[in-house]
Structures are given as C-alpha cells and as structure tokens.
Amino acid sequence: MIRGLPEEEYFVSGHRACAGCGSAIAMRHVTKAAGKDTIVVQATGCMEVVSTPYPETAWRLPYIHGAFENNAAIASGIERALKTLGKKYNILVLGGDGATFDIGFGALSGAIERGHNFLYVCNDNDAYMNTGIQRSGATPRYAHTTTSPAGKVIPGKMEWKKPLPFIIAAHRAPYVATASIHDIPDLYAKVRKGLSIEGPCYLQICSPCVPGWGYDSAKTIEIAKLAVETGAYPLYEIENGILKITHHLKERKPIEAYLKMQARFKHLSAEQIKEIQATVDAEWNHLLELEKKQCRFY
C-alpha cells in the first residue's frame, strides 16, 4: 500500500480486463481518489466492456454508461440536475482516447464551453483497443495498428498524436493535467485537484495496453515510467491557462529505450527513431519555454 492513499475500493476485482491492463490500474486509483460521493459517467470502450457485463459490475459507485459520442453531454445533464436539486456530488466522466480525442470530442468541447462542473478523465492507451487496435487521434506516429499496418506501403500511422491537453486548455478549462499510472501519488493529487476546482477540468492518463502496444504484461508500470522518463509522455498541469511541468527531467532517457519494448514499433528504422527523438526533444523544449515564459493558453 502507498502511504496516505485511502483503503476503500470503488473499482473492484473480478472484472475482465487483460493482465497488466494500464487502464484498469488507472480506474482503480482514480476512483479511490474521487471517493464515495461520486457519480461515474463512462463512454463505451475497454473499461466499460470489461467491468459491466450484465448483471455483474466492478463498480461500487453510481454508474451510467454513455455512448462514444455523448458521454460529456450526459454528464452535463447530470451536473445541471444536481445543481437544480441543490445536491453536491463529484461527477467523474471517463473515456478512452477514441471516445475523447475523436468520436466524443464535440460533446466534450461543448460541455467545457458551457462551463459544466466535472472532471473528465481520459484513459490514454493510444488507440481504439476494445474494437481491435485501430488507430485514433492519440496514436503516435509510426505505430502499427490494424488500420495503420506497418509494411511496404506505409510504416505505421503517418500522423503525429493530437495535442489534446493543449486544445482543452485553449477552451479556457480551469485545470488540465497529464498523469501516468507509474506515479500514483501524482495521479491521486491531480484527481483531487481537478475535483476541487469549480468548472470543467480534464486529466489525461498514460495507460499502456498489453495487446495494443505488444509487451510482456509484467512490464506495464516499467513502460509507463519510461514514457515519462524519455519525454514521450511529459507530466504537467495547466491551471488557468498557465503551464507548470510537474515532473522535471534533468536527463531524459533516449526514446529508443521506450520504443524497443513495444511490438507496435518493432519495424522502425534507425532514421525513423531519430525523427521521433528529434520531435520529442522539440516538444520537451517547447514545454520548458512555455513554463519559463508563463505563456497563457488563452
């Protein structure tokens, strides 16, 4: 047990997630941080499918299953109804990267613009994993998926990952953050902070996927940690439009250490790895510059 974390469990054992599932780890600790006075609204996806096979459930909280495209809209209605009734609950909106970056983005954008009070948590595992590992707007460049297969025609997905936290921050969301399942105290603190701030808040969690990324199920935490230590998944907060890096790296590990552990990148050439490294370097330096100059996102 990590000192200081609550013992109560709200996402319990018995679900059907894969061994080593990063999203299941995220769900367990996000709900522990949120506590019992919480309503969960969850989009279709891996975590919904593995945790709610009727008549069973892994949830020990009030739970509503939304569709891919309308999860944030459902949460908006719940928030407005609770406000009308004068009742106070945490509203935890959960979705994978497919439901968040792509299919449900319109509803999320609208809910943030209207200023509804909730914490939206994206389990970011870089693809549509539940339906067979299809590429999403969160999939990194050159990653092999079933809809961006690496081969003679293309070397995996050709587009770069969508910078969704920056896009959300530009909506004037009061709090936006990234986290990783390897650092539970940091994850816990960001959930609590997001729930404590009035208005629509957003948390994006690096949640490695064993079958989608192609690695040994015992290596989930190691890979999540490497994602952060190489700069592939930087951890930061954007509060009231101002960015602060929450995990500074004195010396970043080479991106190859992260890529070589995953089958989805096994086809990469030395030149492609060099290109990815250069992009990670540039994006990390951009974060440092944003933090140093206190640049506002709006």
C-alpha angles and dihedrals in degrees: 000000000000110000113253099020119119119256095219116106123211100167101050139192123273097066120129102242119136119267107272094019109171094201092055089054089050093049093050094053098037090057093044088055093046095051135202099309092072136114115206122212111185132185124222111279145099096310094048093048097047096043106043112045102154125279091017131069138182091205124101093185134074102282136194124185112216129186125259093261105039108040096114091044090056090049089050091057092048091049093050092047092051090049090052091050092046093238126141122214134146110254110211114189113195130192142148123243092268092056091042108037096036129004098032098033095103093056091045092049091050094048091051092047090053091051101236115176111244144107113244113202120194117201096211111202095150101247148032093284100166094062097044112294103294120171119262135183086272096056112112122239114277094014114144114235133157090261095040100039115183111236144103095316100046133003093228126289110358100201129079123244116276111251093229099164089059091048091051091047089054087059087069093251106170095225132024124167145165125219141172132221091234091068105053098170090055091046091048092049092050093050091051092046093048091051093047095055119084113240138030111329129183132208123183117196128199101231113175117215119216100208095032097049096032110231141125110286091232090064100063097108092041091054093046089051092048090051088061098038093053093047093245089120110024119195118227146137128229108201118181089344097308120115124221123180108227098189111042117193119213090190122011119216116239113272090234089071088062098040098048092061092063128074091209088071100038092107095059119125123221089254093054092049088051090052092051091048091052091050093049089049092051094047092048091050089049090055091050090051093048090051095045095049094039089229114189122229090214 
